[in-house]
Structure formats: C-alpha cells, structure tokens
Amino acid sequence: MKDIVKPIAVLAGICLAVTALLAYINMVTSPIIAKAEEEAAAHARSEVLSEADGFEKLSVDLPEGVTEAYKAQNGSGYVFMLSTKGYGGEIVLICGIKSDGTIEKTETLIHSETSGIGSKVVDNASPYREQYEGKTADALDSVDAVTGATISSKAYKKAITAAFEAYDSVKEAK
C-alpha cells in the first residue's frame, strides 16, 4: 500500500506546485499582455484613419459582424473592428471610413485563411484589399473577388458592408 500512495502523493504535489506557478505567471503577465494588445489596437486605428487625432469608443447597437466602433475626436471619420467567417476560420479586420463616407484603409488583424489562396484576400499588402480604398458603400460592387478564394473574398466584402451599415447608424446618431 505504501508503494502506491507515495508516488501518487508526489505526483499530486508536483501538479499542485506547477498549477500554482502557472497561476502566478498568468497573474503577472495578464496586465502586460492587455496593455500591449490595447497599444496594438490604438496603432491599428491610427493606421486606417490617419487624420484622426484620437478616438472615442462608441456605445451603440452595431450590426452583426461589427465588434467595436470608434469616432475620431477631430471628426475626421470612424473606425470599425470587424469579424467574419472566411474559408479557413475567423477573419478579424479593421476599417477606417472618413467623414465623407469613403474608406481610407482596411487592415487584417487576424486570419487563418489558406496560405497562397485565401491569404491573397487578407494579406495587408494584397491588391484585393487595396481595391476598397476610396470606395463608398455604393461602389462595393466594383470590387473584384480573388479567383480561387471566392469564400474569403465574399467574407471580406460582407465585413466591409457591415462597416458601412455601422457607419450609417453612428453617423445618424450624432
């Protein structure tokens, strides 16, 4: 009986010590990670709406696919955090719409699209993504899908359409 209880007790003690250590490390690093994520988000907002001097988070009802909305403090436009489902999984992007209703820029923050095919849609240096720059909601039909990546292209366009829906609702809520 002693031969069975002793290894179990040692293993339980090791598991308890490792769990406590992991909990401590998580407690120490969580604020650091949260701060880094917020700084990255702030940088992304200023990238897609370059004329803005700061942002105010809006608390409004948003359409499906729009996770957050920000208004530029100087009135130069709005920034929308978007989430959509592509072929390979979730695509998270950010879209800056100027006060005149045109897209300044979009950027992909997270994606798991197929490398070489779906990634042609979501890569930040892709010609597909650049088609949206300067477009209004009425001009989205002129954006051409990427051959072989139709699902990813449609998902990206759906997210941008949701951004324009959000833009219309926050613009009216002034």
C-alpha positions as CSV (number, residue, x, y, z in Angstrom):
1,M,0.0,0.0,0.0
2,K,2.9,2.4,0.8
3,D,4.3,1.8,-2.6
4,I,1.1,3.0,-4.3
5,V,0.4,6.0,-2.0
6,K,3.8,7.6,-2.1
7,P,4.1,8.1,-5.9
8,I,0.5,9.4,-6.0
9,A,1.3,11.9,-3.3
10,V,4.5,13.1,-5.0
11,L,2.7,13.4,-8.4
12,A,-0.2,15.4,-6.8
13,G,2.4,17.7,-5.1
14,I,4.2,18.3,-8.3
15,C,0.9,19.1,-10.1
16,L,-0.2,21.4,-7.4
17,A,3.2,23.3,-7.5
18,V,3.1,23.6,-11.3
19,T,-0.5,24.8,-11.2
20,A,0.3,27.5,-8.6
21,L,3.3,28.6,-10.6
22,L,1.3,28.9,-13.8
23,A,-1.5,30.8,-12.0
24,Y,1.2,33.3,-10.6
25,I,2.8,33.7,-14.1
26,N,-0.7,34.4,-15.6
27,M,-1.5,36.9,-12.9
28,V,1.8,38.8,-13.5
29,T,1.6,38.7,-17.3
30,S,-2.1,39.4,-17.9
31,P,-1.9,43.2,-17.4
32,I,1.2,43.4,-19.6
33,I,-0.5,41.4,-22.4
34,A,-3.7,43.5,-22.1
35,K,-1.6,46.8,-22.4
36,A,0.3,45.5,-25.4
37,E,-3.0,44.5,-27.1
38,E,-4.5,47.9,-26.4
39,E,-1.4,49.7,-27.8
40,A,-1.6,47.5,-31.0
41,A,-5.3,48.3,-31.4
42,A,-4.6,52.0,-31.0
43,H,-1.8,51.8,-33.6
44,A,-4.1,50.0,-36.0
45,R,-6.8,52.6,-35.5
46,S,-4.4,55.4,-36.4
47,E,-3.2,53.4,-39.4
48,V,-6.6,53.1,-41.0
49,L,-7.7,56.7,-40.3
50,S,-4.6,58.7,-40.4
51,E,-6.1,62.2,-40.0
52,A,-7.6,61.3,-36.6
53,D,-6.0,62.9,-33.5
54,G,-7.6,60.4,-31.1
55,F,-10.5,58.1,-30.8
56,E,-13.6,57.8,-28.6
57,K,-15.2,54.3,-28.3
58,L,-18.9,54.4,-29.2
59,S,-21.5,52.6,-27.2
60,V,-24.2,51.9,-29.8
61,D,-26.0,49.0,-31.2
62,L,-23.9,47.6,-34.0
63,P,-24.8,45.3,-36.9
64,E,-23.7,41.7,-36.9
65,G,-20.0,41.4,-37.7
66,V,-19.1,44.8,-36.2
67,T,-17.5,44.3,-32.8
68,E,-16.4,47.8,-31.9
69,A,-16.9,51.3,-33.3
70,Y,-14.7,54.4,-32.7
71,K,-15.2,58.0,-33.6
72,A,-12.3,60.3,-34.4
73,Q,-12.1,63.1,-31.9
74,N,-11.5,65.6,-34.6
75,G,-14.5,64.4,-36.7
76,S,-12.4,63.0,-39.5
77,G,-14.3,59.7,-39.5
78,Y,-14.9,56.4,-37.8
79,V,-13.0,53.1,-37.3
80,F,-14.8,49.8,-37.1
81,M,-13.5,46.5,-35.7
82,L,-14.9,43.7,-37.8
83,S,-15.2,39.9,-37.5
84,T,-16.3,37.5,-40.2
85,K,-16.0,33.8,-41.1
86,G,-13.8,33.0,-44.1
87,Y,-12.9,29.7,-45.6
88,G,-10.2,28.9,-43.1
89,G,-11.9,30.4,-40.0
90,E,-12.4,33.8,-38.4
91,I,-11.1,36.9,-40.1
92,V,-10.7,40.0,-37.8
93,L,-10.1,43.2,-39.6
94,I,-10.3,47.0,-39.1
95,C,-11.8,49.5,-41.4
96,G,-11.4,53.3,-41.4
97,I,-14.2,55.3,-43.0
98,K,-13.7,59.0,-43.5
99,S,-16.4,61.5,-42.6
100,D,-17.2,61.8,-46.4
101,G,-18.2,58.1,-46.4
102,T,-15.2,56.7,-48.2
103,I,-12.9,54.0,-47.0
104,E,-9.4,55.3,-46.2
105,K,-7.9,51.9,-45.5
106,T,-8.6,48.4,-44.2
107,E,-6.2,46.0,-42.5
108,T,-6.4,42.4,-41.5
109,L,-5.5,41.8,-37.8
110,I,-6.1,38.0,-37.5
111,H,-6.8,35.3,-40.1
112,S,-6.4,31.6,-40.7
113,E,-7.0,31.6,-44.4
114,T,-5.2,29.1,-46.6
115,S,-1.7,30.2,-47.4
116,G,-1.3,31.2,-51.0
117,I,-5.0,31.2,-51.9
118,G,-7.3,32.7,-49.2
119,S,-4.4,34.7,-47.9
120,K,-4.4,36.7,-51.2
121,V,-7.6,38.3,-49.9
122,V,-6.5,39.1,-46.3
123,D,-2.8,39.9,-46.6
124,N,-2.2,43.6,-45.8
125,A,-0.2,44.1,-49.0
126,S,-2.7,42.4,-51.3
127,P,-4.2,44.2,-54.3
128,Y,-7.6,42.8,-53.3
129,R,-7.6,44.7,-50.0
130,E,-6.4,47.8,-51.7
131,Q,-9.5,47.8,-54.0
132,Y,-11.5,49.0,-51.1
133,E,-9.5,52.2,-50.6
134,G,-11.6,55.3,-51.6
135,K,-14.7,53.2,-52.1
136,T,-18.2,54.2,-50.9
137,A,-20.9,51.8,-49.9
138,D,-22.5,52.2,-53.4
139,A,-19.2,51.3,-55.1
140,L,-18.5,47.9,-53.4
141,D,-20.0,46.1,-56.4
142,S,-16.9,47.1,-58.4
143,V,-14.6,45.1,-56.1
144,D,-13.4,42.0,-57.9
145,A,-13.1,38.7,-56.0
146,V,-9.8,36.8,-56.0
147,T,-10.0,33.7,-58.3
148,G,-9.9,30.5,-56.2
149,A,-10.7,32.4,-53.0
150,T,-14.4,33.2,-53.5
151,I,-15.4,32.4,-50.0
152,S,-12.7,34.5,-48.4
153,S,-13.5,37.4,-50.9
154,K,-17.2,37.3,-50.1
155,A,-16.5,37.2,-46.3
156,Y,-14.2,40.2,-46.6
157,K,-16.8,42.1,-48.6
158,K,-19.5,41.1,-46.1
159,A,-17.5,42.6,-43.3
160,I,-16.9,45.8,-45.2
161,T,-20.6,46.0,-45.9
162,A,-21.3,45.7,-42.2
163,A,-18.9,48.5,-41.5
164,F,-20.9,50.8,-43.9
165,E,-24.1,49.7,-42.1
166,A,-22.5,50.7,-38.8
167,Y,-21.2,53.9,-40.3
168,D,-24.7,54.9,-41.4
169,S,-26.1,54.2,-37.9
170,V,-23.4,56.0,-36.0
171,K,-23.5,59.0,-38.4
172,E,-27.2,59.3,-37.8
173,A,-26.8,59.1,-34.0
174,K,-24.8,62.3,-33.8
